[in-house]
Amino acid sequence: MVNDKVTNILIVGVGGQGTILASRILSYLAREAGHDVKVSEIHGMAQRGGSVVTQVRMGKKVYSPLIAEGQADIILAFERLEAIRWMHYLKKGGTMIISDQVIEPVPVIMGLQKYPDSIVDRIRRKVLDTIALDALTIARNLGNDKASNVVLMGVLARKMGFPKEKCIKALEEKVPPKFLELNKQAFEEGWKIEV
């Protein structure tokens, strides 16, 4: 049953990390649960390693796809720097789920800036409900770095209380068949993480 509350999920990462697929899986799950869903995708220079931001809003009736600053219930961050960059969108008492991965932006690669230290610790000091995991290593151990997005989806789906069997169905609908078994394994690994 869907209540009147709108739930706001901000998915942030870097081009090529699979944030768009993650938002499509989440949208599918929300629709299957009876929610009205609105999605907004921003692909800022995604092919060159720039930020990719997806806003997913779900509830009984959702009128706008955009999440206002300070209104995200959950931020799912595929990379540390993106987590802190978008943290101001999180509402008080919200949840941060972070892949503890570093992807250096161009100014850092060029030596013009330094990648910030202790990002996850800084976030934890401000956000009590912070879940940080090394999704990249989990995916790498399964045989494909690109499955880290679905590891994170396992954590998010469990945190949000979606039934596991519905999540598997969402993967079957949204993941290309040749990658399905790998992604099911990645999802299971994320699902196991204590939230």
Secondary structure, DSSP 8 states (H G I E B T S, - for coil): ---S--EEEEEEEETTS-HHHHHHHHHHHHHHTT-EEEEEEE-TTGGGT-EEEEEEEEES----S---TT-EEEEEESSHHHHHHHGGGEEEEEEEEEE------HHHHTTSS---S-HHHHHHHH-SEEEEE-HHHHHHHHT-GGGHHHHHHHHHHHHHT--HHHHHHHHHHHS-HHHHHHHHHHHHHHHHS--
